[in-house]
Amino acid sequence: SQQGEEDPQALSIQEGENATMNCSYKTSINNLQWYRQNSGRGLVHLILIRSNEREKHSGRLRVTLDTSKKSSSLLITASRAADTASYFCATGSGGSNYKLTFGKGTLLTVNP
Amino acid sequence: KAGVTQTPRYLIKTRGQQVTLSCSPISGHRSVSWYQQTPGQGLQFLFEYFSETQRNKGNFPGRFSGRQFSNSRSEMNVSTLELGDSALYLCASSTGTVLYEQYFGPGTRLTVT
Protein backbone atom coordinates (compact mmCIF):
# COMPACT_ATOMS: atom_id res chain seq x y z
CA SER A 1 0.00 0.00 0.00
CA GLN A 2 1.19 3.55 -0.70
CA GLN A 3 2.40 5.60 2.24
CA GLY A 4 3.16 8.79 0.36
CA GLU A 5 0.54 10.50 -1.73
CA GLU A 6 1.69 13.14 -4.17
CA ASP A 7 -0.31 16.14 -5.20
CA PRO A 8 -1.02 17.10 -7.90
CA GLN A 9 -1.09 13.92 -9.99
CA ALA A 10 -0.08 15.93 -13.04
CA LEU A 11 1.42 19.38 -13.52
CA SER A 12 2.10 21.27 -16.75
CA ILE A 13 4.17 24.45 -16.75
CA GLN A 14 6.25 26.61 -19.08
CA GLU A 15 10.00 26.55 -19.15
CA GLY A 16 11.44 28.98 -16.63
CA GLU A 17 8.54 28.67 -14.20
CA ASN A 18 8.77 27.04 -10.81
CA ALA A 19 7.14 23.68 -10.10
CA THR A 20 5.89 22.64 -6.69
CA MET A 21 4.85 19.11 -5.79
CA ASN A 22 3.49 17.99 -2.47
CA CYS A 23 3.60 14.71 -0.63
CA SER A 24 1.61 13.56 2.38
CA TYR A 25 2.23 10.44 4.39
CA LYS A 26 0.59 8.59 7.24
CA THR A 27 3.05 7.06 9.68
CA SER A 28 6.25 8.15 11.40
CA ILE A 29 9.34 8.15 9.24
CA ASN A 30 13.14 8.09 9.46
CA ASN A 31 13.54 10.12 6.31
CA LEU A 32 11.76 11.20 3.16
CA GLN A 33 13.27 11.02 -0.28
CA TRP A 34 12.37 12.34 -3.70
CA TYR A 35 13.08 10.46 -6.89
CA ARG A 36 12.67 11.27 -10.57
CA GLN A 37 11.74 8.80 -13.28
CA ASN A 38 11.94 9.49 -16.97
CA SER A 39 9.41 7.62 -19.02
CA GLY A 40 9.63 3.88 -18.33
CA ARG A 41 13.15 4.00 -16.94
CA GLY A 42 14.80 3.53 -13.58
CA LEU A 43 14.46 6.03 -10.78
CA VAL A 44 17.07 8.65 -10.00
CA HIS A 45 17.57 9.77 -6.42
CA LEU A 46 17.19 13.54 -6.07
CA ILE A 47 17.34 14.41 -2.41
CA LEU A 48 16.94 12.92 1.07
CA ILE A 49 15.67 14.85 4.06
CA ARG A 50 15.87 13.39 7.54
CA SER A 51 12.99 13.50 9.96
CA ASN A 52 14.80 16.07 12.14
CA GLU A 53 15.42 18.43 9.22
CA ARG A 54 12.97 21.04 7.99
CA GLU A 55 14.47 22.19 4.70
CA LYS A 56 17.14 21.08 2.30
CA HIS A 57 18.53 22.46 -0.94
CA SER A 58 20.31 20.84 -3.85
CA GLY A 59 20.93 22.96 -6.93
CA ARG A 60 17.52 24.03 -8.26
CA LEU A 61 15.72 21.74 -5.82
CA ARG A 62 14.30 22.76 -2.47
CA VAL A 63 12.60 20.25 -0.20
CA THR A 64 10.69 21.01 2.96
CA LEU A 65 9.45 18.58 5.57
CA ASP A 66 6.76 19.20 8.16
CA THR A 67 6.55 16.14 10.40
CA SER A 68 3.69 17.63 12.42
CA LYS A 69 1.56 17.73 9.27
CA LYS A 70 3.18 14.62 7.81
CA SER A 71 3.87 16.43 4.57
CA SER A 72 6.71 17.43 2.30
CA SER A 73 7.08 19.62 -0.74
CA LEU A 74 9.52 19.61 -3.63
CA LEU A 75 10.18 22.88 -5.42
CA ILE A 76 12.01 22.93 -8.74
CA THR A 77 13.03 26.45 -9.67
CA ALA A 78 13.60 27.79 -13.18
CA SER A 79 12.32 24.58 -14.76
CA ARG A 80 13.70 23.22 -18.01
CA ALA A 81 12.21 20.93 -20.64
CA ALA A 82 14.65 18.25 -19.41
CA ASP A 83 12.87 18.29 -16.03
CA THR A 84 9.87 16.62 -17.67
CA ALA A 85 9.47 13.37 -15.73
CA SER A 86 7.49 11.69 -12.97
CA TYR A 87 8.47 12.64 -9.46
CA PHE A 88 7.97 10.32 -6.51
CA CYS A 89 8.26 10.83 -2.82
CA ALA A 90 9.33 7.84 -0.78
CA THR A 91 9.17 7.50 2.96
CA GLY A 92 11.79 5.49 4.77
CA SER A 93 10.71 3.85 7.98
CA GLY A 94 11.54 0.95 10.25
CA GLY A 95 14.74 -0.05 11.93
CA SER A 96 16.21 -3.40 11.04
CA ASN A 97 13.33 -3.89 8.61
CA TYR A 98 13.84 -0.53 6.96
CA LYS A 99 12.07 -0.07 3.65
CA LEU A 100 11.02 2.68 1.28
CA THR A 101 7.37 3.17 0.46
CA PHE A 102 6.62 5.15 -2.67
CA GLY A 103 3.70 7.33 -3.61
CA LYS A 104 2.08 7.20 -7.04
CA GLY A 105 3.97 10.19 -8.30
CA THR A 106 3.42 13.55 -9.97
CA LEU A 107 3.85 13.75 -13.73
CA LEU A 108 5.56 17.04 -14.51
CA THR A 109 5.54 18.37 -18.06
CA VAL A 110 7.69 21.39 -18.81
CA ASN A 111 6.77 22.97 -22.12
CA PRO A 112 9.53 24.75 -24.07
CA LYS B 1 31.68 3.34 -10.32
CA ALA B 2 29.43 1.38 -12.60
CA GLY B 3 25.73 1.73 -11.87
CA VAL B 4 23.16 -0.91 -11.08
CA THR B 5 22.66 -3.30 -13.95
CA GLN B 6 19.66 -5.49 -14.62
CA THR B 7 19.29 -8.31 -17.08
CA PRO B 8 17.45 -8.91 -19.23
CA ARG B 9 15.98 -5.51 -20.07
CA TYR B 10 12.94 -6.91 -21.80
CA LEU B 11 11.23 -10.25 -21.46
CA ILE B 12 8.10 -11.83 -22.89
CA LYS B 13 6.75 -14.91 -21.17
CA THR B 14 3.62 -17.01 -21.37
CA ARG B 15 1.17 -17.45 -18.53
CA GLY B 16 2.19 -20.36 -16.32
CA GLN B 17 5.89 -20.11 -17.06
CA GLN B 18 8.50 -18.96 -14.60
CA VAL B 19 11.08 -16.21 -14.94
CA THR B 20 14.34 -15.21 -13.28
CA LEU B 21 15.57 -11.63 -13.28
CA SER B 22 19.08 -10.60 -12.34
CA CYS B 23 20.49 -7.53 -10.65
CA SER B 24 24.10 -6.50 -10.10
CA PRO B 25 24.44 -3.75 -7.50
CA ILE B 26 26.96 -0.96 -7.33
CA SER B 27 30.32 -2.23 -6.12
CA GLY B 28 30.47 -2.13 -2.33
CA HIS B 29 26.71 -2.01 -1.86
CA ARG B 30 25.41 -4.86 0.27
CA SER B 31 21.70 -4.16 0.11
CA VAL B 32 19.52 -4.98 -2.87
CA SER B 33 15.81 -4.19 -3.01
CA TRP B 34 13.28 -5.20 -5.62
CA TYR B 35 10.19 -3.27 -6.67
CA GLN B 36 7.33 -3.92 -9.05
CA GLN B 37 5.93 -0.95 -10.96
CA THR B 38 2.56 -1.06 -12.72
CA PRO B 39 0.31 1.75 -13.93
CA GLY B 40 -2.44 0.70 -11.56
CA GLN B 41 -0.54 -0.04 -8.34
CA GLY B 42 2.49 2.17 -8.79
CA LEU B 43 5.78 1.20 -7.19
CA GLN B 44 5.44 -1.65 -4.76
CA PHE B 45 8.17 -3.08 -2.58
CA LEU B 46 8.86 -6.77 -3.10
CA PHE B 47 11.77 -7.58 -0.81
CA GLU B 48 15.19 -6.51 0.34
CA TYR B 49 18.35 -8.55 0.78
CA PHE B 50 21.36 -7.60 2.85
CA SER B 51 24.44 -9.78 3.03
CA GLU B 52 22.59 -12.76 1.53
CA THR B 53 19.70 -12.54 4.02
CA GLN B 54 16.20 -11.39 3.27
CA ARG B 55 15.75 -8.49 5.64
CA ASN B 56 12.33 -7.26 4.63
CA LYS B 57 9.44 -8.45 2.52
CA GLY B 58 6.43 -6.78 0.95
CA ASN B 59 2.91 -8.13 0.48
CA PHE B 60 3.36 -10.36 -2.51
CA PRO B 61 2.39 -14.02 -2.92
CA GLY B 62 4.92 -16.78 -2.45
CA ARG B 63 5.30 -17.07 -6.24
CA PHE B 64 7.69 -14.14 -5.91
CA SER B 65 11.01 -15.10 -4.41
CA GLY B 66 14.54 -13.88 -4.43
CA ARG B 67 18.04 -14.53 -3.28
CA GLN B 68 21.33 -12.77 -2.92
CA PHE B 69 24.75 -14.19 -3.56
CA SER B 70 27.99 -13.62 -1.68
CA ASN B 71 29.05 -11.00 -4.25
CA SER B 72 25.79 -9.10 -3.51
CA ARG B 73 24.29 -9.89 -6.90
CA SER B 74 20.63 -10.73 -6.59
CA GLU B 75 18.07 -12.70 -8.51
CA MET B 76 14.33 -12.53 -8.40
CA ASN B 77 12.14 -15.41 -9.49
CA VAL B 78 8.46 -15.45 -10.33
CA SER B 79 6.85 -18.83 -10.77
CA THR B 80 3.55 -19.69 -12.45
CA LEU B 81 3.31 -16.33 -14.17
CA GLU B 82 -0.03 -14.55 -14.36
CA LEU B 83 -1.10 -11.80 -16.74
CA GLY B 84 -1.09 -9.38 -13.81
CA ASP B 85 2.62 -9.93 -13.30
CA SER B 86 3.31 -7.83 -16.39
CA ALA B 87 5.26 -4.89 -15.01
CA LEU B 88 8.53 -3.05 -14.83
CA TYR B 89 10.69 -4.74 -12.20
CA LEU B 90 13.20 -2.43 -10.64
CA CYS B 91 16.20 -3.32 -8.59
CA ALA B 92 17.90 -0.84 -6.28
CA SER B 93 21.12 -1.08 -4.34
CA SER B 94 22.37 0.82 -1.34
CA THR B 95 25.00 0.64 1.36
CA GLY B 96 22.38 -0.76 3.71
CA THR B 97 22.64 1.61 6.65
CA VAL B 98 19.43 2.98 8.11
CA LEU B 99 19.38 6.39 6.46
CA TYR B 100 20.28 5.35 2.98
CA GLU B 101 19.38 6.41 -0.52
CA GLN B 102 18.80 3.83 -3.16
CA TYR B 103 20.35 3.63 -6.60
CA PHE B 104 18.05 2.12 -9.17
CA GLY B 105 18.79 0.05 -12.22
CA PRO B 106 17.03 0.61 -15.55
CA GLY B 107 14.52 -2.14 -14.84
CA THR B 108 13.34 -5.27 -16.59
CA ARG B 109 10.12 -4.92 -18.57
CA LEU B 110 8.24 -8.21 -18.20
CA THR B 111 5.27 -8.90 -20.43
CA VAL B 112 3.14 -11.97 -19.72
CA THR B 113 0.89 -13.14 -22.56
Interface residues (C-beta under 8 A of the other chain):
Chain A: S1 Q2 N30 N31 Q33 Y35 G40 R41 G42 L43 V44 H45 L48 R50 F88 G92 G94 G95 S96 N97 Y98 K99 L100 T101 F102 G103 K104 G105
Chain B: V4 S33 Y35 G42 L43 Q44 F45 E48 R55 N56 G58 N59 L88 L90 A92 V98 L99 Y100 E101 Q102 Y103 F104 G105 P106 G107 R109
